[in-house]
């Protein structure tokens, strides 16, 4: 990625045809609880209820600028990238073929159909994202489509960096700390690269689900590895292998800045944000808030931005979330 400051600003301006900046909101409840100035970057309030629309739109925009006749776009997604691609396909009136795991929550499948309309086709393949990914890439080669990676693409990373542009515009200064969820790594790579290029002193903390810690594994091995097993509960971040391009941007971080969030504890956070704040977050969207207790001593008195990356929560999962939260709290064995 070259000159990400300029390219991310261009991507941000282009996105305005689709939606206004997502809110950056100071959260009084969390600020009081942790004695810090805590802000939530509400990516759960984008048109597709996640930040994924940014990278999908930016990548498709740039492909079509170079090749207006490209008529088929293919992607693999556990749900949020699928919705972003579907939204972009409808906007550009291009065909999209979207591969999703059979375990994808029904809510995400239905919303993808709504956003894409008659421009898209959905294929449910594989139990995990990586199986869907392999099928999508094979199909893309067969039909001569353009593959839109959910994270391992410079244009996608550039699009996700628009979150950083908006944070700075809205806050008026660089925060002390930004907390980011990590799945394939596109969001983290985009924001960290942007702030680093600016020369800002902002520090970063990264959060992975315990059952899908691909960045942690890569940092420990010094190279990208594939996890032998992934817990799919945090479907928006349950990736067995971090992207090559994101890891290139993140390979020099201190592994002590990466935190692991137990799936049952994330359920406690989801319920707290729903019951106390009226904010609906999916498991991946709750990661940045879930880790706050682990950082309590470090963040006291600081300005902290938590990126709530997604709100595509299927309420049919609520009984499971309640049960897992009770299990973590010791109320149920």
C-alpha positions, 0 to 999 in steps of 0.5 A: 500500500502506497500513500495510504493517507491520500488513498484512504481520504479518496475512498472516504469521499467516494463512500459519501455517495452511499452513506454519511460517516458512521457516528463516533459516540462518547459512551458515558456508561463505559467512561464512568466504569473505566475512568476513561474517555471512551468512544464507540465508532459505530460501524454497526450503524452503517447501511449493512450494519458493519464496516465491510461495506467500505472495503467492498465498495472501494475495491469494486469502484477501483476495478470498474474504473480500470475495467468497466466491462467486468460483469461478475464479482465473486466473494466468500464471507461469513456474512458481513462482507457478503452484505457489503458486496451485495450492496455494492453489486446493486449500486453498480448493477453488476452480477455477484456470486456470494459463497457463505458457510452453511453455518452462517446465521439466517439473518445475515443470509436474508439481509444479503439477499435484500441488499443485493436483490436480483443482482446476486446469487448466494451459494452455501458451501462448507462449514467454515469460512475457509471452505467457502473461500476455496470454493469461491476462488475455484468458481471465480477462476472458472467463470473469469470473475473478479474475486473480492477478498474480504480482507486480503486485498490492498483496495479492501484494506484501503477502504477499511482505512476510511474508518481512521479518516472519520475518527480523526475528523470526528474526534478532532485529534488522534486518540490515545488508544484504538481497540480493534477486533481482528478476523482476517486483519483488513480493518486492523491493517488499514487503521494501523497503517493510516495512523502510522503514516500520519506519525500519530502517537496513537497506540493499538490493542487488537482482540481476537476470539479465543477460538480463532486466534490466527493473528496470535498464532502467526505472530508466535510462529513468525509467519502465517499459519492455518489453525487446525480448528476454529470456533465459529461462534464469533462468525464475523472474526472466526478465520483460520488464517489471517490474510497475507497482506494484513499480516505484512502490515501487522507482523511487527506488532508486539504480541502482548498487544493482542488479546484473546476474548473467550466466547462465553465472556463475549456473550456477557458483553453482548447482553450488557450492551443490549440491556444497559445501552440498547446497542445490538452487537454481534459477537465480533462487534463486541470484541473491542468492548469485551477486552476493556476490563483487561485494559482497565489499569492501562486506559485510565484517564486516556481517550480510547476508541473502540470500533464496534465492527458489526451489529448483525445479530440474529436474535434466534441466537439469544437463548444460546448467548444467555446460556453461555453468559450464565456459564461464564458468570458461574450461574450455570454449569 
